[in-house]
Amino acid sequence: MIQQAFSLNQAQLQLLDMMSFIKTPEALRDLNKVISDYFVKKADEEMAQWKNTGDFF
């Protein structure tokens, strides 16, 4: 387990830490929504940047 933890990045470690507090299905749904919203926001920001700069790769 310790060797495996060293191979995880910071975001993955934070998710594991948050998941250790999940005790109900509702809490899991809430966490899922927060994570999904975060990635949608990041994707929207990247798309806006690409449109503004024309730099797609």
Residue pairs with C-beta under 8 A, 6 or more apart in sequence:
5 13
8 16
15 35
18 31
19 31
21 27
22 28
22 31
49 55
50 56
